[in-house]
Amino acid sequence: MKSIYQIAAALLLLSLKSYAQTTIPIETANYALVLQTDKNNYLSMVHFGKKLSQTADYKDIAGSFKFPDDNSGIYNNAYTPAGTWNLSEPAIQVTHADGNPSLDLKYLSHQTVKPDANTTLTTVQVQDPVYKLTVTLFYKTWNQENVIEQWVEITNQEKGPVVLQKYASANLFLSNKDFYLTSFQGEYLKEMQPQEEKLTQGIRTLDSKLGTRAMLLGTPNFMVSFGQPAQETNGMVLLGQLAWSGNYKLDFEVDSYKNLRLIAGINPYASAYTLAAGKTFKTPSLLYTLSDNGTGQASRQLQRWARKYRVLDGEGDRLTLLNNWEATYFDFDEPKLSGLFTDAKNLGVDMFLLDDGWFGNKYPRNNDKAGLGDWQENVKKLPHGLGYLVKEAKTAGVKFGIWIEPEMVNPKSELYEKHPDWVIRQPERPEKYYRNQLVLDLANPQVQDFVFGIVDGLFTKNPELAFIKWDCNAVIYNAYSAWLNKNKLPQSHLYVEYVNGLYSVLQRIRAKYPKVPMMLCSGGGGRGDYELLKYFTEFWPSDDTEPIERIFLQWNYSYFFPSITTDCHVTDWGKQPIKFRVDVASMGKLGFDIVVGHLTPNDLAFCQQALKNYTGFKDVVWHGDQYRLASPYENPVASVAYVSDDKNSAIMFTYLHTNRVMQSATERPIKLAGLEANKRYSVKEINLYPGTKSTLEEGKVYSGSFLMNVGINPDVNSRRASVVLQLTKAE
Ligand code: DGJ
């Protein structure tokens, strides 16, 4: 006879087994994100960390955590709905066609496909058991690079429109004791300033409500370190970005068990989105990578992924250039420009880039108060038009590129006079300007055609135009769209449709002009994300080109972006000599914005030689792996190296960035990384200023093992504040 306890135990076992639990591992080479259903068919995220060697083990992870609280089952929901029993920050909040504001989401199905050897795409459908609303969660992985892209599609199969009040791209759940968040905040000339903080119970929000130029005050880039402040070479870190060029919101919520929930997506601020019956809304992507070897590995993964799979022509070539913005501002004419073409050639760059000020006739663009929107050559400055300049540049031996700011308008412009309804502004209120300008309404298809037409017109008339710098200097004030109003669409669609309109213009441009390099600029670094970088080959990180600041700034951008995307121009900012400035800019995509005629003969000779050297090593900087060797935040000296894929060549940049007498030399060697221990490398100092000699023995050969374990001392000191070492595999 079985005892009553045995019968009860058997029944319990039966009930535990009676629901089929689904476990969905989403794996990359080293890490895994695991989803699992519970007995009520809710979908949770049960693991985010190292990959386990036995896939079958994933199903047992959830059982190891005991968070005994009524509401705890929802904390790690894979896409947390609002309005039912969830009390934490939701990923999605809707108002159904019948006005009901509640949402419940249960697991329906999932599929995994493998489009190619390196990628997988897992889709998971969850559905409201009462309302006909389905959410599909997408997880795309790049195996080798350990990168995951996550987005969501929301499909309305109800009888009428559903209002999406909140519609995040991703909802992650991280289980660990302590989390440190590094966010990258800023301001004009102070972009990408890192701020690290320990997350405590409650919500830390990173967001933007600026519309355009959305990253002016903060960025959608983040770094989360598990259990300790982020380290370069050890510890588990998550590096990520919301790839959206408008208003974003990232909520980092620590629950009462010290777990971290991350909910990231379009900022719901003033953006309720009405989704008609039968329609699907697609969110932007959250991109991220995990590393258990610190931020160095994480950013190399992200950089490699970006070059190979994301950035336009990410594995291709780039043009070095001479820009005239700081050299002339708005004050130029044809003879002056012809002189600059000769200067560009003499310097040794590939291209001349004509900046702001070349257009507008009724309202000439002679300062930033007038002319934006009137994209015709100013006949006084350029009587023979752009075609003539392209030809003149060619005769001088350089390519020609041009600046535009096509999304904007000055009230003092013919465009504004002709199409006041194309402008974003509140009809009943006084206009409010940012840099004397207003934003065009890209939700309006006519405006999209106009913006496309600017670029198309330039290329049609000047097929040899080699480059475009696309600027965006204003935020959206007085958000209101006459077009949405006319079409009886909600004003709360404006922020979203603006960005979608921008993407749609860029898609058209790239369909017709797939390769021509374009620089993304936004009054310095107000824009730069992986959605726009599908269309742009590079971006402008900041108008701050002071070289010491740039060491820090480029360091911070490099967590997320490969150097091939980061435009670095040598200007007259700062007190450092030309060598220092050129060396710093050589860590990215090199350009110049100086008056070449003002350079001393030695300075000019240095720049010419440095450009030749750059041609020799740019392949390693642009396409190699980056190693941040010594942090300027921790040392008086900063050091960064790039190593080629085959590990046969490397380039190491080291700078003294302080004036402190007690910290004015590299006393110790700096350890390299990423080399091959058994290879032998000859080391040569390059970018030497005319008349100076290296204090290092030229061509001395070291093993990779020596360089990585003992290191090399570049002998940086106040007389040699910037040193570039080239490492080449010795035969
Ligand atoms: C802001 C950009 O950051 C500058 O490089 C320059 O292009 C100006 N706009 C031109 O107005």
Boltz pocket constraint, residues with backbone or C-beta under 6 A from the ligand:
constraints:
  - pocket:
      binder: B
      contacts: [[A, 325], [A, 355], [A, 356], [A, 403], [A, 471], [A, 473], [A, 521], [A, 522], [A, 523], [A, 524], [A, 540], [A, 542], [A, 543]]
      max_distance: 6.0
